[in-house]
């Protein structure tokens, strides 16, 4: 379980459940290239900052460049990442649901 903060406000809550866990998820989300297909977080930042429509895990423009890419990278550069280790998938889901309800992070809300 990880959370992304911008100016001390939670903006995203995510689960690092894939191969490689948190390290792989963090590396994937913080890459600075313009291909948005691999990172749900980067897609949500693009939607939030650039107004690109996102439908679930799909985005209308999966590759960006130039000034648009700079805006997405700048947004993520200004963020901090925190994590909370969980022992089970059930514990992770419960904590994630609690944090989403309590914090209502803007990027997660944008995804709905």
CORPEKA-V123199 format. One record per residue. N is the residue number from 1. RES is the residue in one letter. OMEGA is omega as a letter, one per 30 degrees, with the letter a starting at -180 (* if undefined). NEAR is the number of other ideal C-beta (glycine too) atoms within 8 Angstrom. Layout:
BEGIN
<<N RES OMEGA NEAR> <N RES OMEGA NEAR>>
END
This chain:
BEGIN
<<1 X l 14> <2 X l 14> <3 X l 15> <4 X a 15> <5 X l 12> <6 X a 10> <7 X l 5> <8 X l 4> <9 X l 6> <10 X l 10> <11 X a 10> <12 X l 12> <13 X a 13> <14 X l 11> <15 X l 8> <16 X a 12> <17 X a 6> <18 X l 7> <19 X a 4> <20 X l 6> <21 X a 9> <22 X a 8> <23 X l 7> <24 X l 11> <25 X l 13> <26 X l 11> <27 X a 8> <28 X a 9> <29 X a 10> <30 X l 7> <31 X a 9> <32 X l 5> <33 X a 5> <34 X l 8> <35 X a 7> <36 X a 13> <37 X a 7> <38 X a 7> <39 X l 10> <40 X l 7> <41 X a 12> <42 X l 13> <43 X a 14> <44 X l 14> <45 X l 12> <46 X l 16> <47 X a 14> <48 X a 10> <49 X a 9> <50 X a 10> <51 X l 5> <52 X l 11> <53 X l 7> <54 X l 13> <55 X a 5> <56 X a 5> <57 X a 4> <58 X l 6> <59 X a 13> <60 X a 6> <61 X a 8> <62 X l 7> <63 X l 8> <64 X l 12> <65 X l 6> <66 X a 6> <67 X l 5> <68 X l 11> <69 X l 12> <70 X a 8> <71 X l 10> <72 X l 14> <73 X l 9> <74 X l 8> <75 X a 12> <76 X l 12> <77 X a 6> <78 X a 7> <79 X l 10> <80 X l 6> <81 X l 9> <82 X l 7> <83 X l 9> <84 X l 8> <85 X l 5> <86 X a 9> <87 X a 4> <88 X l 6> <89 X l 7> <90 X l 6> <91 X l 9> <92 X l 12> <93 X a 9> <94 X l 8> <95 X l 11> <96 X l 11> <97 X l 8> <98 X a 8> <99 X l 13> <100 X a 11> <101 X a 7> <102 X a 6> <103 X a 9> <104 X a 8> <105 X a 14> <106 X a 9> <107 X l 13> <108 X l 12> <109 X l 8> <110 X a 10> <111 X a 9> <112 X * 4>>
END
